[in-house]
Amino acid sequence: MKLMQTLIVAVTLLFAATANAKIELEDNSKLLGKWNLYAEAASLHKEKVELFSVWDFRKDGIIHTESEDRFGRTKTLVIDLKYSVENGNVMKQKNPGRSKMDTCSVVKMEGREMIMKCPFVYLFFKR
């Protein structure tokens, strides 16, 4: 019985460690190009909120974003944000014209899909 409990705890810890595994980026080469931001969520396993946005990660350290604003006065919102890759993370400008940066980590990058964890939100992308 004790062996079974130990095995269950070990498997649970292993699953928890891999569930939040982070991909260490060496540079921006895996990010470059256009990504469709299609959803965001407070947690990986919580309900996703649908989004309509395109993020273009450029070589010059700019994320060119174009977002559909379904409820606002403008149809399309276009914003350029600065970014860099530092210590395996994406450092993304929080607001245009401000120096404050968010630290985001890539938690999944498989094929044409990417999940990025930023403070308080997970972002879901497809190419």
C-alpha positions in Angstrom: 0.0 0.0 0.0 2.8 2.4 0.9 4.5 1.6 -2.4 1.3 2.5 -4.3 1.0 5.8 -2.5 4.6 6.7 -3.2 4.1 5.9 -6.9 1.0 8.0 -7.1 2.8 11.0 -5.4 5.8 10.6 -7.8 3.6 10.5 -10.9 1.6 13.5 -9.7 4.8 15.5 -9.1 6.2 14.5 -12.5 3.0 15.6 -14.2 2.9 18.9 -12.3 6.5 19.6 -13.3 6.0 18.9 -17.0 2.6 20.8 -17.1 4.4 24.1 -16.5 7.6 23.3 -18.3 9.1 26.3 -20.0 10.9 26.4 -23.4 14.2 28.2 -23.1 14.6 30.5 -26.1 18.1 31.2 -27.2 17.1 34.0 -29.5 14.1 35.3 -31.5 14.5 32.9 -34.5 11.7 30.6 -33.4 9.3 33.5 -32.9 10.0 35.4 -36.1 7.0 35.8 -38.5 3.3 36.2 -38.1 1.3 34.4 -35.4 -2.5 34.4 -35.1 -3.4 35.1 -31.4 -6.7 33.3 -31.3 -7.4 33.0 -27.5 -6.4 33.9 -24.0 -7.1 32.3 -20.6 -6.3 32.9 -17.0 -4.9 29.3 -16.7 -4.0 26.6 -19.2 -7.1 24.6 -18.3 -9.6 27.4 -17.8 -12.1 28.6 -20.4 -10.5 30.5 -23.3 -11.7 33.9 -24.5 -11.7 34.1 -28.3 -9.5 36.8 -29.8 -8.8 38.0 -33.4 -5.3 39.4 -33.5 -2.1 38.9 -35.6 1.3 39.4 -34.0 4.2 39.8 -36.4 7.5 39.2 -34.5 10.1 41.2 -36.5 13.9 40.9 -36.6 14.3 44.5 -35.4 12.7 43.8 -32.0 9.2 45.0 -32.8 6.0 43.1 -32.5 3.6 44.6 -35.0 0.1 43.8 -33.8 -3.2 44.1 -35.6 -6.3 43.3 -33.6 -10.0 43.3 -34.6 -11.9 45.4 -32.2 -15.4 44.1 -32.3 -16.9 46.3 -29.6 -14.9 49.5 -29.9 -15.1 52.5 -32.2 -12.4 51.4 -34.5 -12.5 48.2 -36.6 -8.8 47.5 -36.4 -6.3 48.4 -33.7 -2.6 48.5 -34.8 0.1 48.7 -32.2 3.9 48.2 -32.4 5.5 46.9 -29.2 9.2 46.4 -28.5 10.4 42.9 -27.5 13.6 41.0 -26.9 14.6 37.5 -25.8 16.5 37.5 -22.5 17.4 34.5 -20.3 15.1 32.3 -22.3 12.1 34.6 -21.9 10.3 37.1 -24.1 10.5 40.6 -22.7 7.6 42.4 -24.2 6.7 46.1 -23.8 3.6 46.4 -21.7 2.2 49.6 -23.3 3.4 51.6 -26.4 5.5 54.5 -25.4 6.3 53.2 -21.9 9.4 51.5 -20.7 7.7 48.8 -18.5 8.2 45.3 -19.8 6.3 42.1 -19.2 8.3 38.8 -18.8 6.6 36.1 -20.9 7.7 32.5 -21.2 6.9 30.1 -24.0 5.4 27.0 -22.4 4.6 25.1 -25.6 5.9 25.3 -29.1 5.0 22.4 -31.3 4.6 22.6 -35.0 2.5 25.6 -35.9 1.2 26.2 -32.3 2.6 28.2 -29.4 1.4 29.0 -25.9 3.0 31.9 -24.1 2.5 32.6 -20.4 2.6 36.3 -19.5 1.7 37.8 -16.1 -1.9 36.8 -15.3 -2.7 35.4 -18.8 -1.9 32.5 -21.2 -1.8 33.5 -24.9 -2.7 30.9 -27.5 -1.1 31.3 -31.0 -1.2 29.5 -34.4 0.8 30.2 -37.5 
